[in-house]
Amino acid sequence: MFRTSLSQCAAAALLSASVLASGAADARETIIAFSTALPKAELQDQVEQSIGHLLATLEPGQHARILDATSLALVAEVEMPKGSEPVSPRRALQHNRKAVAKVGRFLDRAATNAEHPGAIDIPGLLRFVRTHYPAPEEGADLIIFGHPVFAPVNAPSQSMVGDRVPSDGLVAAGPDTSLYGTSALSGSLEGYDVYFGWSASDWPVSPAHRYAVERLWSITVEGHGASMTYQAPAEDAAGRATLFDLAGEDAPDRRHSKPLDPAAPQNMHVFNPDTGQDWESEAESAGVPTNPAQKITPNGVEVDIFSLFASEPHPRLGGVEVTTGIQYVPQDYPDRYLNAWCYFLVQHDGSQHRIRLGNKDWGAPVVAADVPSRARRAAGVTRDDISAGRTACQWPTP
């Protein structure tokens, strides 16, 4: 079973769903996949925060799946009960009591992989989801927590251990040839937005290595029909909070600036520690395609899309920061941005709550977020707290 803290976390999160409107909402779905190759305490932190996110955002009748990304199996399904009456935390926990028990047993299986903490079968997971859980018409989120270096013990020739990265040819191949193959498969991940939270951040040996791995998983996800919406370290609660801040809504489709080259040889590229060469020379020597229009920095290549964050103290709530995030495409930075959003995080009744304050697209006015009364009560904030928070947002121009 869960430790008491996990049940308390779920109960606190469910407060935000205590007065949901009756009837099922649009059937957008969520899948969250975890690794069992982590220390139990670390995995439990991931699960607690993820359960809190699910139970704070699911509408009546909506459900989410929890998967084991190491052994590729369904762990449990979490569902908000239907009905015309408000959903109490007690009722929601009772409704999901079997799921709570199953996730508790999943936590008991956690066993640290000393060499690759958080090891997961990423290609296998994508094939598993596309085959068994096609996205509904309204789309779906696939949230993955795990190590970005794939280390299959039974296929050392295609292992990424030793700072190796598979070529485009291995991604374009079929599963009979390549572990990373995306062609000749049944099903599709079309409609999925993929969020990849890394369980480690110290794995790259150079900026070119990190770029190649990020690109690998982006073009792999695209090869399955989905969109890589986010990938970044998520070793701590703050990193996961950033991921969850972006998840839950249909995101625009994104494609890597260096598309898959299906004619590339089927081999593994080896990356060495940064020797001081410029990034393009190092990337070319490793066989990674380069883009003259890509923005290059002294320390490596910037990601295709990145976000910058700024914080100001909340005018009314002590110890609370109001955060504004601004998303850019590297070649447009700093003259033009894609969109911006503003929010603050508050602790209440043992759980962390995110209060959205608004968003702003390039050239458009600020759109204030609607904060339902149920969300205000769950977070212990008032309308005045929210109004005051909006004054601390640092919106870009125009």
N, C-alpha and C positions, 0 to 999 in steps of 0.2 A: 504493500500500500504506500501511498504518498506519506511523507512526513507531514506533521500537522501544518507546517508553514505553507506547503503547497495547497492544501485545502483552504487555508485562510486566504491565500492569494486569490484563488478562484472565487471564493465568496465575495471578497472585496471588489474584484473585477465585475462580478455579476450585478453589483449595485447599479452600475451604469445602464443595465438592461432592465431595471426593475419596473419601468413604466412604458415599455415599448408598445407601439400601436398593435392592434390585433391583425392577424393574417400574415401570411408569408410574404417577404419582400422578394425583389428580383433574385433569381437563383444563381447569383455569382457565388462561386465556390472558392475555398481555400484549402491548400495542402501544405503542411509544414513537415519537413523531413529532418531528422536528427541522426547523429552518429552515436553508436554505443562505445566507440573507442576513445572515450573521455573519462576523466575522473568523475565519479558519481555526483559529487557536489557541483562540479562545473556543468554537467549535463542537466542537473536538477534546476540550476539557475536559468539555463536556457528554456527549459520546459515551463517553469513557473511564469517567466515573462511572456512566453508565447501563449500559454493558456489565458493569461490575463488579457492579452491582446484579442484573442478570439472571443472570449466571453464578454468583453466590453464592446465588441463591434458587431457580433452576429445579431441579426434580426430574428424575430419569431419564425420558426420553420427552417431557417438556414442552418447548414451544418458545415463542419470542416473535418478533414482527415489528418491524422498524425501517422507518419510513416517512419520505419526504420531504414535509414539510408545506407546502412552497412550491410544488412542481410536482405534488403529489398522485400519488406513485408508491411502490411497494414497493421498498425498498433491499435488504433482506436478511432472512433468517430465521435465528435463533440457536436451536440445539437441544442439549439434553443427551442424549448417546447412551443407548440402552437397554442392558440387560444385567445379569447377576447379579454381575459383578465390579465392584469399586470403580472409580470413574471418576477417572483420573489427570489432572492438568492438561495433560500432553502429549497424551493421547488426546482430551480435550475440545477443545483447540485444533486438533488435526489434523482432528477431526470437523467443525469449523466453519471450515476454512481458506478455503472459497469465500465464506462470509459475511464473513470478515475482509477479504478482497480487495475485495468489493463495497462495504463501508463505507469502506474506504480511498479508493476512487474517488469515493464520495459526498463525502468530506471535501475532495477536490481541487476539487470544484465550488463550494465556499464562496466567496461574493463579497459583501462588506459592502454593505448598503443604508444609505447615510449618513443618510438621513432617518428610516428605520424599521428600525434593526438588529433582526434576528430576525423580519422580516415573514413572515407565513404566511397562507394562505387558510383561516381557521378554519371558516367555513360549508361550504366545499368539502370540507375534511378530514372533517367530521362526516358529510356525505353519502357520501363515498368509503368510509368505514369501515362505515357502516350497510348499504351496498349489497354490499360484497365480503367483509366479515368479521363476520358475525353472531356474537354471543357464544354460547359453548357453555352447556349447562345449568348448569355450575358458575360461570358468570359470567366477566367479563374486566375488566382495567384498561386504560384509554386514558390514557397520559401524554403531555402536549403541552408542548413548550418553544417559546416564541415571543412576539412582541409582541402585546399585547392589543388594539391599534388596527388594525383591518382596513382596508387601503388598496388597494382594487382599482384598478389603473391604467386599466382599460377601462370603468369604471362610476363616474365621479366624482360622479354624483348620489346614489349610495348609499355613498360613501366616508366613513369615520369621521375622515379628516383634517380639521383645522379644529375639533377638539373637538366633533364631532358624534356622536350616538348614535341608531341606528334605533329607531323606535317599536315598541310591541307589535304594531301592525298589520302591520308588515313582517316580524316574526318569525312571526306566525300565517298569513301569506300562503303561496301556493304558489311554487315556484321559477321559474315563468314570469313572476311579478310582482316578486319580491324576491330579492336575493342571500341574504338571511337567512331565507328562507321554510322552514318545517318541515312544511308539510302537502302532501298528494298526492304523497308520495315512496314509492318501493319500499324494502323492508327496514326495519330498526329497530335502534336502539342499546339496546334493552331488555337488561338484564343487565350493562351497562357502568357502572363507576365511573370518572369522569373526573377527572384531576388536571392542572391547568393551571399550569405554572411560567412566570411572566413573564420574558422576557429583558431587561426594562427596568422601572424603578420610578419614573422621573421624568416620565411622560407625563400624569398627571392635572393639570388646571388648577384644580381645587377638590375638596373632599370629595364634593360632590354629583356631580361628573363621575365620580370613581372609583366611587362607589356605583352609578351608572347603568350603567357598563361591566361591573362585576362582575355586576350583576343581569342585564344583557343576555345574557352567556354562560351564566349559570345557567339562565334560562328557555329559552334556545336548546337547551341540552343536554337539558333536561326535555322540550322539544317533540319531540326525536328519540327519547325513551323512556328516556334514561339519567339518571344522578344526578351532579350536580357535587359531588364529594366534597371538593375542595381547589382553591383558586386563590390564589396569592400570588407575590411576587417570587422568582425562582430564578436571580439573576444570578451567584451564587457557589456554591462547593462546599457551604457551610453551608446555604444555602437549598434546594439540591437534596437534601441529606441529610435535611432535615426532610420534604420531599415523599416521599422513598423510605422514610422511617421509617413513614409511614402507608400506603404502597402494599403490594400483595401479598396482601391478605386481603379477603374480601368485606366491604364496609362497609355500614352501614344506609343505606337510601334517604333522600335529603334533598330537600326542596322549598323553594324560596325563599319567604319570608314574604309577598312580593308576587307572586302568581301571574300568569301571562300573561293579558292582557285582549284577547281576539281581536277585540273590536268597536272597538278603538282605531284612529284614523286612520293611514293609511300615509304617514308622513313622517319626517324626520330632526330631532331636537332638537339645538339648539346650546347649548353650555355656555360661559359666560364665566368668567374668573378670579374667585375669591372676592372679593366687594365688601364683606364685613362683615355682610351680611344673615344672619339665622338660617337654618339649613339648610333648614327646611321651606319658607320663602318662596322660596329659591333653587331648590329642587327643583320647586316648583309652577310657577314662572315658566318652567322648562324643560320642563314637561309630564311630569315623572316622578311616578307615583303615590306618595303618602305614606301612612304607617300611624301613627295616633295612638299605638298601643301600642308602636311601635318605640322603642328606647332612643336618644335623641339626646344627643350630646356637644357641647361648645363648638366642636370642630373638625370636626364632621361626624357621620355616622351609623355606628354600629358594624356590623360584618358580622353575618350571621345566627348564625354559630357561630364562636367564636374560641378560641385556645389560649394559655395562659400557661406559661412555662417558668422553672424555677429549677435552679441547679446547685450542687453541692458537690464538693470535691476527693475523689477516690477514696482510701480509707484505705491502700491498698497500692501503687497504681500512680502513680508520679510523673508530673505533667503531664496526668493524665486526669481529666476531670470527669464526675460522675454527674448526669444530667439527668432531671428529673421534669417531664412535661408534663401540664397539666390543661385539659380542654376544657369550655367554658361556652356556654350560650345567653345572650345579653346581658341579657334581662329577668330571668334567674335569678341573675345575678352580683351579689355574691359568695356568696350564701346556698346555692346549689345548683350542682353541676357535673354533667356528663354522664359522663365517665370520665377516668381518669388512667393514665399509663404511665411506666415508668422504664427507662433504658438508659444505656450509656456507649459512647463511640467510642474505638477504639484503633488505632494504626498498627502494622502488622507486615508485614514482607517487601514494603515498598513499596506496600501497599494499606491502605485504611481499612476497619475492620470494626465493625459495630454489634452490641453484646451486649445483648439484651433481658433485663431483670431481673424484670419482672412488670407486672401491670396491675390496675386497681381500678375497678369501677363504683360509682355512687352507692349508698350503703347496704349495700355488699357487702364482704366481706373481700378482702384482697390475694391475688391469684393469682400465685404465682411462675412465671416463664417457664422452660420446659424448654430448656436450652442443650445441644444434642447434642455429643458428644465431637468430631465432625468440625469443628464451629464453634469449639470451644475451641482445637483444634490450629491451625486456620487463623488464629485471632486471636492465638495465643501466650499464652493466659491459662489459669489453673488453676481448679479448683473453689473453692479458697480465695479467689482473686481475685473470683470471682462472688459468693460469700457475703459478702465484705467490701463489695463494691459495693452489695449490697442494704441494708446498714446506712445508707448515705448517701442512699437514696431519701427524698423529702419528700412522703409520701402525705397527701392531704387527708382531712378527716373530714366526715361519718361514713363 
